[in-house]
Amino acid sequence: MAKVSQYGQGFTNGLVVRGLPINQVHPGKVFYVNNSSVLPEGGIGGSNSNDGSYLRPFSTIDYAVSRCTANRGDIVLVMPGYTQSVSAAAGLGLDVAGVAVIGLGSGSKRPTITLDTANTADIDVSAANISIQNMIFVANFLAIATCFEMVSATDFTVEYCEFRDTSSVLNFVNIIDTDAVANGNDGLYFCHNQIYSLSTTAATTAIEIDEAISRLKVNDNFYVGAVLNNTPALIEAAAFDMTNLEVARNVVFRPNTDTATGGILLEGTTTASTGMVYGNHCKTLDVAGMLIMTTGSALGFHENYLSGTADSSGIIIPAADSDGS
């Protein structure tokens, strides 16, 4: 039998697996999960009676997470072809701090989790410093409220993942719904993801902010959505402050014909937010409004491009500042 490489001390200088950067340093244990029929040479089928090694993987993410030790930096590697249905509220629980759940494989062989059966089906995140990378999440029920339900979990990372609706009504309303506890979800990091939204359900927005939050980063995402006038694509903040915010280099296609009270990227009524919104590219069909965010936010806006006319290139919105002369 071929010798299996083991890296018990993690990767102190980071790791790239098939072009996918794994930025965190994980000095903890590595557990494998597989429920597909494709097995590594010498391996056996996934079972929660196994030891979680590469050749003897667990069969569910839930069980693998339960075997992790909080804040040790453990990794759950989910093998190509893994599938799971989440059919109820908290149908999958991420509740051990400091765990990274990383999907292996590319294209359609990335691990895929389908939310179905109830619009309350979701994944609960209830511990700090959890990260999810390189997985596909599919909405397959009427107006699923959220993919990730946050429960006072700071520094949650979602990166290099893909979110898909099955139809205009079998859809995600939100991807992430934060907790209604001030600063309970500080450090939320949602970057390098793809969202293919077919939803025509009111108030469909990637991230729903339910209380004050700091250090929110929403960068380098690609979003294609249906028309939902006066509804932002990325962040709905309501009256809650977002401090130290960064929203950068997102590409958003959402052919709204009205953005007067809900900017194409962000919406909120607070005037005490801090941070920068820069380098974003947006497409709507609203010639009159053309708002990146509702006015009065106090955020900084640099080089955001928006087009409100078919077949036209974007212009800088808001208008460039003068030199004061």
C-alpha positions as CSV (number, residue, x, y, z in Angstrom):
1,M,0.0,0.0,0.0
2,A,1.3,3.4,-0.9
3,K,2.5,5.6,1.9
4,V,0.2,8.4,2.9
5,S,1.7,11.8,3.5
6,Q,0.9,13.3,6.9
7,Y,1.3,16.9,8.0
8,G,0.5,16.8,11.7
9,Q,1.8,20.3,12.3
10,G,-0.1,22.0,9.5
11,F,1.4,24.3,6.9
12,T,3.2,27.3,8.5
13,N,3.6,29.1,5.2
14,G,0.1,28.4,3.8
15,L,-0.9,25.9,1.2
16,V,-2.2,25.9,-2.3
17,V,-4.2,22.8,-3.4
18,R,-4.8,22.6,-7.2
19,G,-4.7,26.4,-7.4
20,L,-6.9,27.0,-4.4
21,P,-5.1,29.0,-1.7
22,I,-5.8,27.8,1.8
23,N,-4.7,30.9,3.7
24,Q,-5.3,29.8,7.3
25,V,-2.5,28.1,9.3
26,H,-4.0,24.9,10.8
27,P,-1.8,23.2,13.3
28,G,-4.6,20.8,14.4
29,K,-5.9,17.4,13.1
30,V,-7.2,16.7,9.6
31,F,-10.4,14.7,9.2
32,Y,-11.7,13.5,5.9
33,V,-15.4,13.1,4.8
34,N,-16.7,11.1,1.9
35,N,-20.1,9.6,1.0
36,S,-19.5,9.1,-2.7
37,S,-18.8,5.8,-4.4
38,V,-15.5,7.0,-5.8
39,L,-12.8,5.8,-3.3
40,P,-9.1,6.4,-3.2
41,E,-6.9,3.4,-4.0
42,G,-6.9,1.2,-0.9
43,G,-9.7,3.2,0.7
44,I,-13.0,2.1,2.1
45,G,-16.5,3.8,2.0
46,G,-17.2,6.6,4.3
47,S,-18.7,5.7,7.7
48,N,-18.9,7.5,11.0
49,S,-17.5,4.3,12.5
50,N,-14.2,5.0,10.6
51,D,-11.3,6.9,12.0
52,G,-11.7,9.9,9.7
53,S,-8.4,9.3,7.8
54,Y,-7.9,9.7,4.1
55,L,-8.4,5.9,3.5
56,R,-11.1,5.5,6.2
57,P,-13.2,8.7,6.0
58,F,-16.2,9.7,8.0
59,S,-19.5,9.9,6.1
60,T,-20.9,13.2,7.3
61,I,-19.6,16.7,7.9
62,D,-21.6,16.9,11.1
63,Y,-19.8,14.0,12.6
64,A,-16.4,15.2,11.5
65,V,-17.0,18.6,13.1
66,S,-18.0,16.9,16.3
67,R,-14.7,15.1,16.4
68,C,-12.8,18.4,16.2
69,T,-11.3,20.2,19.2
70,A,-12.2,23.9,19.6
71,N,-9.5,26.4,18.6
72,R,-6.9,23.7,17.8
73,G,-7.1,24.6,14.2
74,D,-8.6,21.4,12.9
75,I,-9.5,20.9,9.3
76,V,-12.4,18.9,7.8
77,L,-11.6,18.0,4.2
78,V,-14.7,17.1,2.2
79,M,-13.8,14.8,-0.7
80,P,-15.0,15.3,-4.3
81,G,-18.5,14.1,-5.1
82,Y,-19.8,14.5,-1.5
83,T,-23.5,15.4,-1.4
84,Q,-25.8,16.3,1.5
85,S,-29.4,17.5,1.9
86,V,-30.3,20.0,4.7
87,S,-34.0,19.7,5.3
88,A,-34.7,21.5,8.5
89,A,-33.6,24.4,10.7
90,A,-30.1,23.7,11.9
91,G,-30.0,20.7,9.7
92,L,-26.2,21.1,9.7
93,G,-24.5,22.6,12.7
94,L,-21.1,24.3,12.7
95,D,-20.5,24.6,16.4
96,V,-16.8,24.0,17.1
97,A,-14.6,27.1,17.2
98,G,-11.7,27.4,14.8
99,V,-12.7,24.6,12.4
100,A,-12.1,24.9,8.7
101,V,-14.5,22.9,6.4
102,I,-12.8,22.7,3.0
103,G,-14.2,21.1,-0.1
104,L,-11.9,19.2,-2.5
105,G,-12.5,18.8,-6.2
106,S,-13.5,21.2,-9.0
107,G,-16.5,22.0,-11.1
108,S,-19.4,19.7,-10.5
109,K,-17.4,17.4,-8.3
110,R,-17.1,20.0,-5.6
111,P,-19.0,19.0,-2.4
112,T,-22.6,20.0,-2.8
113,I,-25.1,20.8,-0.1
114,T,-28.8,21.1,-1.1
115,L,-31.3,22.9,1.1
116,D,-34.8,21.5,0.6
117,T,-38.1,20.4,2.2
118,A,-38.7,23.6,4.3
119,N,-38.0,27.3,3.9
120,T,-36.5,27.2,7.4
121,A,-33.8,24.7,6.4
122,D,-30.4,26.2,7.1
123,I,-26.9,25.7,8.4
124,D,-26.3,27.1,11.9
125,V,-23.0,28.7,12.7
126,S,-22.6,29.1,16.4
127,A,-18.9,29.2,17.2
128,A,-16.1,31.7,16.3
129,N,-13.5,31.5,13.6
130,I,-15.2,28.9,11.4
131,S,-14.4,28.9,7.7
132,I,-16.1,27.3,4.7
133,Q,-14.3,27.0,1.3
134,N,-14.8,25.6,-2.2
135,M,-18.3,24.2,-1.8
136,I,-21.6,24.4,-3.7
137,F,-24.9,25.3,-2.0
138,V,-28.2,24.8,-3.8
139,A,-31.6,26.2,-2.9
140,N,-34.4,23.7,-3.8
141,F,-37.4,24.9,-1.9
142,L,-39.7,27.9,-1.9
143,A,-38.0,31.0,-0.5
144,I,-35.4,29.5,1.8
145,A,-34.8,32.2,4.4
146,T,-31.1,31.8,4.6
147,C,-28.3,29.4,3.9
148,F,-26.2,30.3,7.0
149,E,-28.0,31.3,10.2
150,M,-25.5,33.1,12.5
151,V,-25.7,32.7,16.2
152,S,-23.2,35.0,17.9
153,A,-20.3,33.6,15.9
154,T,-17.5,36.1,15.2
155,D,-15.0,35.9,12.3
156,F,-16.9,33.5,10.1
157,T,-15.4,33.1,6.6
158,V,-17.1,32.0,3.4
159,E,-14.7,31.9,0.5
160,Y,-14.5,30.4,-3.0
161,C,-18.0,29.0,-2.7
162,E,-20.9,28.9,-5.2
163,F,-24.6,29.5,-4.4
164,R,-27.3,28.5,-6.8
165,D,-31.1,28.7,-7.0
166,T,-33.1,25.9,-8.7
167,S,-35.7,28.3,-10.1
168,S,-37.2,31.8,-9.5
169,V,-39.2,30.5,-6.6
170,L,-36.9,27.6,-5.4
171,N,-34.4,30.1,-4.0
172,F,-32.3,31.6,-1.3
173,V,-33.7,34.9,0.1
174,N,-30.4,35.4,2.0
175,I,-27.1,33.7,1.9
176,I,-26.1,34.9,5.4
177,D,-28.5,36.2,8.1
178,T,-26.6,37.7,11.0
179,D,-27.5,37.5,14.7
180,A,-29.6,40.2,16.4
181,V,-26.8,40.8,18.9
182,A,-24.7,43.9,18.6
183,N,-21.2,42.9,17.4
184,G,-22.1,39.2,17.6
185,N,-20.9,38.6,14.1
186,D,-17.9,41.0,13.9
187,G,-15.2,39.9,11.4
188,L,-17.6,38.3,8.9
189,Y,-15.7,37.6,5.7
190,F,-17.5,36.8,2.5
191,C,-15.1,36.9,-0.4
192,H,-14.4,35.3,-3.8
193,N,-17.8,33.7,-4.0
194,Q,-20.2,33.2,-6.9
195,I,-24.0,33.8,-6.5
196,Y,-26.4,32.8,-9.3
197,S,-29.7,34.1,-8.1
198,L,-32.9,33.4,-10.0
199,S,-35.0,34.6,-7.1
200,T,-38.0,37.0,-7.6
201,T,-38.8,36.8,-3.9
202,A,-38.9,40.2,-2.2
203,A,-35.9,41.4,-0.2
204,T,-33.5,38.8,-1.7
205,T,-30.0,40.0,-0.6
206,A,-26.8,38.1,0.0
207,I,-26.2,39.3,3.5
208,E,-28.9,40.5,6.0
209,I,-27.5,42.6,8.8
210,D,-29.6,42.4,12.0
211,E,-27.5,44.3,14.4
212,A,-24.4,46.5,14.5
213,I,-21.3,44.8,12.9
214,S,-17.6,45.7,12.6
215,R,-14.9,44.4,10.2
216,L,-17.4,43.1,7.6
217,K,-15.6,42.3,4.3
218,V,-17.5,41.6,1.1
219,N,-14.9,41.5,-1.6
220,D,-14.3,39.9,-5.0
221,N,-17.7,38.3,-5.4
222,F,-19.5,37.7,-8.7
223,Y,-23.3,38.0,-8.6
224,V,-26.0,37.6,-11.3
225,G,-29.5,38.2,-10.2
226,A,-33.1,38.8,-11.3
227,V,-35.0,42.1,-11.2
228,L,-35.9,43.1,-7.6
229,N,-36.4,46.8,-7.6
230,N,-35.1,48.8,-4.6
231,T,-33.4,45.7,-3.2
232,P,-29.6,45.6,-2.9
233,A,-27.7,42.6,-4.2
234,L,-25.1,42.3,-1.5
235,I,-25.9,43.9,1.9
236,E,-29.1,45.0,3.6
237,A,-28.1,46.9,6.7
238,A,-31.4,48.5,7.7
239,A,-30.7,50.9,10.6
240,F,-27.6,49.1,11.9
241,D,-24.1,50.6,11.9
242,M,-21.4,48.9,9.8
243,T,-18.0,50.0,11.1
244,N,-14.7,49.3,9.5
245,L,-16.6,48.0,6.4
246,E,-14.8,47.0,3.2
247,V,-16.8,46.3,0.0
248,A,-14.4,46.0,-2.9
249,R,-14.1,44.6,-6.5
250,N,-17.5,42.9,-6.6
251,V,-19.1,42.4,-10.0
252,V,-22.9,42.6,-9.9
253,F,-25.5,42.2,-12.7
254,R,-29.0,42.9,-11.4
255,P,-31.2,44.6,-14.0
256,N,-33.4,46.5,-11.6
257,T,-35.3,49.4,-13.2
258,D,-35.5,51.3,-9.8
259,T,-32.8,51.7,-7.2
260,A,-34.2,54.9,-5.6
261,T,-34.5,53.5,-2.1
262,G,-32.2,50.5,-2.3
263,G,-28.8,50.9,-3.9
264,I,-27.6,48.2,-6.2
265,L,-24.9,47.0,-3.8
266,L,-26.0,48.2,-0.3
267,E,-29.0,49.6,1.5
268,G,-29.3,51.1,5.0
269,T,-30.6,54.1,6.9
270,T,-27.7,54.5,9.3
271,T,-25.5,57.6,9.0
272,A,-22.7,56.3,11.4
273,S,-21.1,53.6,9.3
274,T,-17.4,53.8,8.5
275,G,-15.3,52.2,5.8
276,M,-14.7,52.0,2.1
277,V,-16.7,50.9,-0.9
278,Y,-14.4,50.8,-4.0
279,G,-13.6,49.2,-7.3
280,N,-17.1,47.6,-7.8
281,H,-18.7,47.1,-11.2
282,C,-22.5,47.0,-11.4
283,K,-25.2,46.7,-14.1
284,T,-28.8,47.8,-13.6
285,L,-31.5,49.2,-15.9
286,D,-32.2,52.3,-13.8
287,V,-31.2,55.4,-15.6
288,A,-32.7,57.9,-13.1
289,G,-31.5,56.5,-9.8
290,M,-28.3,54.7,-10.3
291,L,-27.3,54.4,-6.7
292,I,-24.5,52.2,-5.3
293,M,-26.0,52.7,-1.8
294,T,-28.7,54.9,-0.4
295,T,-27.4,58.4,0.4
296,G,-26.2,59.6,3.8
297,S,-24.3,56.5,4.8
298,A,-21.0,58.4,5.6
299,L,-19.0,55.6,3.8
300,G,-16.2,56.4,1.4
301,F,-16.9,55.6,-2.3
302,H,-14.0,55.4,-4.8
303,E,-14.1,54.3,-8.4
304,N,-17.3,52.3,-8.5
305,Y,-18.8,51.9,-11.9
306,L,-22.4,51.5,-12.7
307,S,-24.4,51.3,-16.0
308,G,-28.2,51.9,-16.0
309,T,-28.6,51.6,-19.8
310,A,-28.6,48.5,-22.0
311,D,-25.4,47.9,-24.0
312,S,-23.5,50.8,-22.3
313,S,-20.3,51.0,-20.3
314,G,-20.4,52.0,-16.7
315,I,-19.7,55.5,-15.3
316,I,-18.4,56.4,-11.9
317,I,-21.2,56.5,-9.3
318,P,-21.3,58.5,-7.0
319,A,-19.9,61.4,-9.1
320,A,-16.2,62.1,-8.7
321,D,-15.3,64.7,-6.1
322,S,-13.9,68.1,-7.2
323,D,-10.5,69.3,-6.3
324,G,-11.9,72.1,-4.1
325,S,-10.7,74.9,-6.3
